Every structure is written in C-alpha cells, then in structure tokens.
Amino acid sequence: MVLEDAITEALTTNTSEALNTLKVLDANKYPFMIGSNLVCVPPFEKTKDEVSIFYQRTRYALLETIEGADCLWILEASMAEAKQAGQ
C-alpha cells in the first residue's frame, strides 16, 4: 500500500487526521508528494460499485467536518466529470 492509498482509507476512519496530513502535502512541504488532488478523487480504475461505495463513504465522512470542504469539492467535481464522460 502506498501513502496515497493509506490516506484515502483514513478519510473515512480518521477523517480529521487524514485531512491534516493532506494539508501538509498540499502546502508543498514535500514537493514530490501529491495530496488532495490524488487522494480525494474516486478510484475510477475499480468497478462502478466500488467507486460508488467509496464516494458515499468518503462524502459522508467529509460532510462531518468543516476541514473536509476542499477534499469534498474535489470528490464532487471528479464524480461530476466522470458522469459527464459516461464512466
């Protein structure tokens, strides 16, 4: 499992700490690491059911915290783009 996968999993189980980690990565303190732009995007390489489950669980977790607004925006925009593209 790579760091991005671990943070993605943590979004629904330890939302606040996952978002704190993304804040550090998004601030470019580690220039070779990608934060929210990778972690908050649904795993479109998986089945539609898996993507839907990821979306619902992650969306619900992000709605529970004000710090999740940026990640939620990325999640929603990614899903809208995918639906428009017919995925």
Secondary structure, DSSP 8 states (H G I E B T S, - for coil): --HHHHHHHHHHHSHHHHHHHHHHHHTTSSTT---HHHHTS--TTS-HHHHHHHHHHHHHHHHT-GGGHHHHHHHHHHHHHHHHHT-
